[in-house]
Amino acid sequence: MENLGYDIISWVGLTICIGAFFIKDVFWLRLATLIGCSLLFVYYSHIAIPQGVISNLLVLLINAYYLLRFASARRKALSAHKLSASSATVLPAEH
């Protein structure tokens, strides 16, 4: 029964990774790939296949890096937007 759980994890991970090829938005593509590779990493770790562990770990780390960069850029853009909105001056009305 334990192996059935890992088999399900591998099929779900594989389905997510293949489904990611149909995603056009880069954020969701990277997130789906991160989740799928995480599941496959768990599976390959359980069945002790070093090539599967290493390849999925590398893809997982690459996607995590770019998702963190995306989050950082978004945070900077939001803070810059808030700063520009709060520093906007009101011009006096003409009579």
C-alpha positions as CSV (number, residue, x, y, z in Angstrom):
1,M,0.0,0.0,0.0
2,E,2.9,2.3,0.7
3,N,4.2,1.9,-2.8
4,L,0.8,2.8,-4.2
5,G,1.0,6.2,-2.5
6,Y,4.3,6.9,-4.1
7,D,3.0,5.7,-7.5
8,I,0.1,8.1,-7.2
9,I,2.6,10.9,-6.3
10,S,4.6,10.1,-9.4
11,W,1.6,10.1,-11.7
12,V,0.3,13.4,-10.3
13,G,3.8,15.0,-10.6
14,L,4.2,13.7,-14.2
15,T,0.7,15.0,-15.1
16,I,1.5,18.4,-13.7
17,C,4.8,18.6,-15.5
18,I,3.3,17.6,-18.8
19,G,0.4,19.9,-18.3
20,A,2.8,22.8,-17.7
21,F,3.7,22.7,-21.4
22,F,0.2,24.1,-22.1
23,I,0.5,27.0,-19.7
24,K,1.3,30.4,-21.4
25,D,1.7,32.6,-18.3
26,V,5.3,32.3,-17.1
27,F,4.5,32.6,-13.4
28,W,2.0,29.7,-13.5
29,L,4.3,27.7,-15.8
30,R,7.1,27.9,-13.3
31,L,4.8,27.3,-10.3
32,A,3.3,24.2,-11.9
33,T,6.8,22.9,-12.9
34,L,8.0,23.5,-9.3
35,I,5.1,21.5,-7.9
36,G,5.4,18.7,-10.4
37,C,9.2,18.4,-10.0
38,S,8.8,18.4,-6.2
39,L,6.5,15.4,-6.4
40,L,8.7,13.6,-8.8
41,F,11.7,14.4,-6.6
42,V,9.9,12.7,-3.7
43,Y,9.1,9.7,-5.8
44,Y,12.6,9.3,-7.2
45,S,14.1,9.7,-3.8
46,H,11.9,6.9,-2.5
47,I,12.8,4.5,-5.3
48,A,16.5,5.6,-5.1
49,I,17.1,6.7,-8.7
50,P,19.9,9.2,-8.5
51,Q,19.4,10.6,-12.1
52,G,15.7,11.3,-11.3
53,V,16.5,12.9,-8.0
54,I,19.3,15.1,-9.4
55,S,17.4,16.2,-12.6
56,N,14.2,17.0,-10.7
57,L,16.1,18.8,-7.9
58,L,17.9,21.0,-10.5
59,V,14.6,21.9,-12.3
60,L,13.0,22.5,-9.0
61,L,15.8,24.8,-7.8
62,I,15.8,26.7,-11.2
63,N,12.1,27.3,-11.0
64,A,12.3,28.3,-7.3
65,Y,15.0,30.8,-8.1
66,Y,13.0,32.5,-10.9
67,L,9.8,32.5,-8.8
68,L,11.7,34.3,-6.0
69,R,13.1,36.8,-8.6
70,F,9.5,37.3,-9.8
71,A,8.3,37.9,-6.3
72,S,11.1,40.3,-5.5
73,A,10.5,42.3,-8.7
74,R,6.7,42.4,-8.0
75,R,7.4,43.6,-4.4
76,K,9.7,46.4,-5.7
77,A,7.1,47.4,-8.3
78,L,4.4,47.6,-5.7
79,S,6.5,49.6,-3.3
80,A,7.5,52.0,-6.1
81,H,3.9,52.4,-7.1
82,K,2.9,53.2,-3.5
83,L,5.7,55.6,-3.2
84,S,4.8,57.5,-6.3
85,A,1.1,57.6,-5.4
86,S,1.9,59.0,-2.0
87,S,4.3,61.6,-3.2
88,A,2.1,62.9,-6.0
89,T,1.4,66.6,-5.5
90,V,-1.9,68.3,-5.9
91,L,-1.8,71.2,-8.2
92,P,-3.6,74.3,-7.1
93,A,-6.9,74.9,-9.0
94,E,-6.9,77.8,-11.6
95,H,-9.4,80.6,-11.1
